[in-house]
Amino acid sequence: MAFDSIKAGDASPKYSSSICNKGTLIEANTFAHCGKAKSWNSFNRLNYQESSHGSLPRVTDPKENGEAGNDAADSMCFTDLPAALVCEILARLDPKGLGIVSCVSTGLQTLATDHHGWKKFYCERWGLPSVPIGPLVPSGTPDGRSWKTLFVDREFQSKSFMGRFSVDILRGHDEDVRTVFLLASANLIFTGGHDSVVRMWDMEEGLLIDESRPFGCTIRAIAADSRLLITGGSKAFIQCWRATEGASHLFHISGIGTNQNSEFRLWGHEGPVTCLALDSARIYSGSWDMTVRVWDRAQMNCVQKFMHADWVMALAPHGNTVASTAGKDAYVWDLGSGELTTIISSAHVGNAYSVARTHLADVLFTGGEDGAIRLFDVSEMSGNENIKPAATWVPHTGPVHSLAFEYPWLVSASSDGRIALIDLRKILTPPNSRQFRVKTIDPSAIEPPQRMLHGFGCYLFSVDIGADRIICGGEDGAVRVWNFSEALEIEKRALALKSLRQENRMRRKKAQVEMNANGRRADQCSVAMKRNQLKGDKSATWQIKRSINDKVKS
């Protein structure tokens, strides 16, 4: 299918735009056809009519009616297409392209701003926006803002991690903190470690809200959403808490004065549970028994089991697949068929301790004992071949124990006591390409970590990131929270002060120039007068000294 605004046989004009996607070409000679049909003003006065099958109207000059018969085909433009077809074309654009299209005309601005693509862009990067705790709300934004506004605000907020921050230290654990989890939608932080107690903290206040009874084992993994909290440890069971209706903080993990049915356990693993994850329908768990188990959330029973060749250290689900690491290798399993779709042999020199995935299904990050972070292509075309990393970072001198991703930031924690922040914006959204492929990464897009957080002086075992917070736990028993929520406001104030100082400097400079121009002659006269006064004073002094000498001689 093709739409062309150029006459047959004409050469391609200098100023033309095109949208291409899988064999579809939409080309518009923006300046040529508007000038010929005298419709430039009408193109900018387009008004969108609420019709799913209508077209975008053009306001034409009556003088054009005589020419309409001869030049009807030449005067056709992109906005003459039916609105439904225009929406389908806009669905092929990325966020940047959709934003540019919205600046073309009023009609396209309405279509592009209200386009359902903005919801897709937002949800595939950050998931559905957080909603107030309580009953689920109908589909849509919680505060009534458009999806485009939500996307732009969140994209802008992601820049805060390069700004100033404050650090809160949460103390309560008696031994190493092995796992941390941030539930930003509920302002909650969950932590666990060698002291066998799960603790729940208020993210904003930094205060301890609740803590569980001791489970007699090291807590190694925590995962949660607004409906369920799960933890795993060295005693091979998964401890679960259902959200309590009407509770101010979702969960009562202490178990005091609550319904006993809200707390239960899942049994099945034969070794310590090392990693956990949740989605809307399933629970994922990995263990030193060399298996990854998939549990049905409705029935709370194990429905799938994937065997590995070594202890499972980390896992990360995405859509209908789940990635895991065991020993030196990384795996990707298909949940529909239950088959192993991809295996990455010797992903690291030493064990692969951590794994993370992005909003793109083909992208997999691993962190290992060699201190490296590697990016792999795990698309269906990869098969079981010997896959090489598409990109490698080595920001640490010790093993990378934990990875976390929040678009566009990949965060890592290592036993060298440092946290690395890597901005993946250029890699995940390459220019001139909607269909991302790892194999086509531009080497110039691979940049070193944009920021390093350090100064802990201890091993770090776990890290998590959400919205404007980064949290980590380590061997000193403290949980550190980096708060970047005011970074953009601080930067805004700094820029305002800088602009004000520059404005005052220019004002003083202008005033000085005007003063010099108006009082130049008077200044010169005053200087000459001062010089004459000095000369006069010197001559008078000389005359007095001379008369005194004459008197002495006589």
Secondary structure as UniProt FT lines:
FT   STRAND          2..4
FT   TURN            8..9
FT   STRAND          17..21
FT   TURN            22..23
FT   STRAND          24..28
FT   HELIX           30..37
FT   HELIX           40..44
FT   HELIX           62..64
FT   HELIX           65..71
FT   TURN            72..75
FT   HELIX           78..80
FT   HELIX           83..90
FT   TURN            91..92
FT   HELIX           95..101
FT   TURN            102..104
FT   HELIX           106..113
FT   HELIX           117..126
FT   TURN            142..143
FT   HELIX           147..157
FT   HELIX           158..162
FT   STRAND          166..171
FT   STRAND          177..183
FT   HELIX           184..186
FT   STRAND          188..193
FT   TURN            194..195
FT   STRAND          199..202
FT   TURN            203..205
FT   STRAND          208..211
FT   STRAND          219..224
FT   STRAND          228..233
FT   TURN            234..235
FT   STRAND          237..242
FT   TURN            245..246
FT   TURN            248..249
FT   TURN            253..254
FT   TURN            256..257
FT   HELIX           260..262
FT   STRAND          263..267
FT   STRAND          273..278
FT   STRAND          282..287
FT   TURN            288..289
FT   STRAND          291..296
FT   TURN            297..300
FT   STRAND          301..307
FT   STRAND          312..318
FT   TURN            319..320
FT   STRAND          321..326
FT   TURN            327..328
FT   STRAND          329..334
FT   TURN            335..337
FT   STRAND          340..344
FT   TURN            345..346
FT   STRAND          352..357
FT   TURN            361..362
FT   STRAND          363..368
FT   TURN            369..370
FT   STRAND          373..377
FT   HELIX           380..382
FT   TURN            383..384
FT   STRAND          391..393
FT   STRAND          400..406
FT   TURN            407..408
FT   STRAND          409..414
FT   TURN            415..416
FT   STRAND          419..423
FT   HELIX           425..428
FT   TURN            431..432
FT   HELIX           438..440
FT   HELIX           443..445
FT   STRAND          451..453
FT   STRAND          460..466
FT   TURN            467..468
FT   STRAND          469..474
FT   TURN            475..476
FT   STRAND          478..483
FT   TURN            485..486
FT   HELIX           487..518
FT   HELIX           520..553
//
